[in-house]
Amino acid sequence: MKSLTADNLKQALWETLNDLRDGKIQPRNADAIAGQAREITRIVKVQMQVSIQNKQPVPQAVLEYTGK
């Protein structure tokens, strides 16, 4: 399994879109994958906002996700 990074998430979403267009997966499955991607992105965004607001370092897991 690949590590969870923004680049890997973007790649997975493109693969999902292509699979949907090619009829390899059902729309409801693609929607579930997109929903999970939105939730992951929301969580990372909130973690970054909280860190910035509290003037604390951004968590290492968030930095690894963003590739920084």
Steps between C-alpha positions, in 0.01 A plus 500: 500500500627844410552760769231764538621814327323771308664383178393139555146613583484708182626204298240271656225747416613520136510122482149489646375751243654304216359172633157660524519628142614158381215327685735308729333626819150606595416868560413431865849354556664801335285727715610317816865535401454871429323545834789340686745723314299809598499391864876439502558842344265667751677339795843608377373854441353521851820365655702765320258779599505397866879487503530843341234651725671365812845596369613140529702296254303314236482128595757278331227282345353807326841601370555150365156506334575829329845384395688767694 
